[in-house]
Amino acid sequence: MQELKQLLLAGAQKLEVEINEIQLNQFNTYLELLMLWNNTYNLTAVKDRKQIVVRHFLDSIAVARFVEGERILDVGAGAGLPGIPLALLYPNVQFVL
């Protein structure tokens, strides 16, 4: 758990995105839910937690600096990517997935 948080924080720092403790916990909750429901609905081919952080969460927040406006539409979000990670970063923005 702590290793994944550090991985997310380090990656976000390289992307010049700040993540606070509340957001870290939210990302962890999302990771747990993604793992749980992926077994039922095959939401992503990525099964390893570390790879989910790198290939899904960090890839999603890589576009964070381009997010502008009060409402964002994420068409074809599938497993909620990139919309959910971006919504965790920007709680005051309305995201529709």
PyMOL commands that set and color helices and strands:
alter all, ss='L'
color gray80, all
select helices_A, chain A and resi 2-14+21-41+49-61+64-66+83-89
alter helices_A, ss='H'
color red, helices_A
select strands_A, chain A and resi 71-73+94-96
alter strands_A, ss='S'
color yellow, strands_A
deselect
rebuild
show_as cartoon
